[in-house]
Amino acid sequence: MYQYYSKVRFSETDEKRKLTLEAIVDYFQDCSTFQTEELGVGFSYLLPKNLTWILLYWHIVVEEYPSLGEKITISTIPYDFKGFLGKRNFFMEKEDGRIIAKADSLWSLLDMKKMIPTKVPEEVVQAYPKEDKIDMEYLPRKITIAGEERREEPLMIQRHHLDCNNHVNNGQYIKIAGAYLPDGFEIKQMRAEYRKQAYLGNEVFPYIYENEDKITVSLCDSGKQPYVVVEFQSRG
């Protein structure tokens, strides 16, 4: 397990001075990045080999959103590698040791020249300590879309949406999708299924579906093929 410590910053909070879901995603991503860098299998190892990790799936459950100034611990456990895939857990604890958010994620190692998935090198697999996955509900990667469809106005991908791989950062997708939630919708659980990459200048067409306590946002291309499908479940 790898972990680091932080304090909830004002820039990471909403109007209630609570940590946002997008900030939790950023904390989790930073945690895995810090680990790969410290183990010597991060950017300096991957980029010369034209390799990068891309995210295929998020499942995040939030029990409590910490407040401005609260001390938090962020941890990650890479628990399985198979072929070109890697699986990681994440969790966030308050100062008293209570786990307030946990996550499962699925990643693919990508050959950036051929733009195809490629087998994870044994050197990378061996770099990580072997640990069991955490106790949480593990849901299917495939997100089922249900409910009446509503289409919103398309938006254009701008430079601030991009990451170091020059495609839309997975956290930005969640932020875009979350903008279509109604006021007062407190997110208990979020799943995101990433289908394909969007780049600078691409037009994104949002389709919204409401079904009981869930709202699903499908961010699509002009042919209605999803870049990502994001499912939000309310606390109820």
MOKA-V873377 format. One record per residue. N is the residue number from 1. RES is the residue in one small letter. PHI is phi as a letter, one per 30 degrees, with the letter a starting at -180 (NA if undefined). BURIAL is # if it has 9 or more other ideal C-beta (glycine too) atoms within 8 Angstrom, else .. D_LAST is the distance of its C-alpha to the last C-alpha in Angstrom with 2 decimals. Layout:
# MOKA-V873377
n=<N N>
res=<RES RES>
phi=<PHI PHI>
burial=<BURIAL BURIAL>
d_last=<D_LAST D_LAST>
This chain:
# MOKA-V873377
n=<1 2 3 4 5 6 7 8 9 10 11 12 13 14 15 16 17 18 19 20 21 22 23 24 25 26 27 28 29 30 31 32 33 34 35 36 37 38 39 40 41 42 43 44 45 46 47 48 49 50 51 52 53 54 55 56 57 58 59 60 61 62 63 64 65 66 67 68 69 70 71 72 73 74 75 76 77 78 79 80 81 82 83 84 85 86 87 88 89 90 91 92 93 94 95 96 97 98 99 100 101 102 103 104 105 106 107 108 109 110 111 112 113 114 115 116 117 118 119 120 121 122 123 124 125 126 127 128 129 130 131 132 133 134 135 136 137 138 139 140 141 142 143 144 145 146 147 148 149 150 151 152 153 154 155 156 157 158 159 160 161 162 163 164 165 166 167 168 169 170 171 172 173 174 175 176 177 178 179 180 181 182 183 184 185 186 187 188 189 190 191 192 193 194 195 196 197 198 199 200 201 202 203 204 205 206 207 208 209 210 211 212 213 214 215 216 217 218 219 220 221 222 223 224 225 226 227 228 229 230 231 232 233 234 235 236>
res=<m y q y y s k v r f s e t d e k r k l t l e a i v d y f q d c s t f q t e e l g v g f s y l l p k n l t w i l l y w h i v v e e y p s l g e k i t i s t i p y d f k g f l g k r n f f m e k e d g r i i a k a d s l w s l l d m k k m i p t k v p e e v v q a y p k e d k i d m e y l p r k i t i a g e e r r e e p l m i q r h h l d c n n h v n n g q y i k i a g a y l p d g f e i k q m r a e y r k q a y l g n e v f p y i y e n e d k i t v s l c d s g k q p y v v v e f q s r g>
phi=<NA c b b c a b d c e d c c c d c i c e d d d d d e d e d d d d d d e d d d d d i b c d d d d d d c h c a c b d c a b b b c c d a c d c e i d d b c c b b b d c a b a i c c b c b c b a b b d d d j d d c a b a c b b b b d c d d d d h b d b e d e e d d e d d c d d b d d d d a d c c d d d c d c b j d d b c c d d b c d c d d d d c d c i b d d d d d e d d d d d d c d d e i d c d c b b b b c c c a c c b e i d c c c d b c b c b h c c b c c c c b d d c i c d d a c c c c c d d i>
burial=<. # # # . # . # . . . # # . . . . # # # # # # # # # # # # # # # # # # # # . # . # # . . # # # . . . # # # # # # # # # # # # . . . # # # . # . # # # # # # # # . # . . . # # # # # # # # # # . . . . # # # # # # # # # # # # # # . . . . # # . # . . . # # . . # . . . . # . . . . . . . . . # . . . # . . . . . . . . . # . . . # # . . . . # # # # # # # # # # # # . # . . . . # . # # # # # # # # . . . # # # . # # # # # # # # . . . . # # # # # # # # . . . . # # # # # # # # # . .>
d_last=<32.72 32.98 31.25 31.66 30.66 29.38 28.03 25.20 27.13 26.64 26.96 23.88 21.47 19.45 19.95 18.31 20.75 18.18 19.11 17.82 16.77 20.17 21.94 20.49 21.85 25.12 25.42 25.03 27.54 29.91 29.84 31.02 33.56 34.96 35.44 37.23 39.45 40.44 41.23 43.46 41.64 39.89 41.05 44.69 44.84 42.89 44.08 47.82 46.99 45.04 41.86 38.27 34.88 32.29 28.63 27.57 24.02 21.21 18.31 16.54 13.88 13.06 12.48 13.74 15.35 18.87 20.61 23.86 26.80 25.12 27.09 25.49 26.97 26.30 27.62 28.31 29.84 31.55 31.69 33.28 35.77 37.04 39.24 37.83 34.29 32.81 29.54 27.97 25.31 24.10 22.42 22.08 22.97 23.25 26.68 26.16 25.61 21.91 20.37 17.36 17.24 18.95 20.02 22.28 24.51 27.43 30.43 33.68 37.03 38.59 42.30 42.33 45.80 45.17 41.44 40.74 39.00 41.49 41.81 40.70 44.00 44.77 45.41 41.78 40.54 42.92 41.90 38.51 38.29 37.07 33.94 31.42 27.91 25.13 22.95 19.72 18.47 20.74 19.59 22.10 23.17 23.24 20.14 20.06 19.64 18.30 17.60 19.75 21.56 21.99 24.58 24.79 28.01 29.46 29.95 32.78 32.57 34.20 35.79 32.99 30.72 33.22 33.74 37.06 37.30 37.34 34.34 30.81 29.11 26.03 24.09 25.24 23.76 20.27 20.97 22.26 19.35 16.79 18.81 17.58 13.89 13.26 13.38 10.39 8.51 7.95 9.05 8.38 11.06 13.88 16.81 19.94 22.95 26.06 28.65 31.42 32.46 32.63 35.46 36.77 37.30 35.16 33.22 29.54 28.01 24.19 22.63 18.98 17.19 13.93 12.80 9.77 6.72 9.70 12.33 15.68 18.50 22.02 24.63 27.92 31.65 33.72 34.02 30.26 30.48 27.48 28.11 24.59 21.44 18.20 14.86 11.65 8.34 5.24 3.79 0.00>
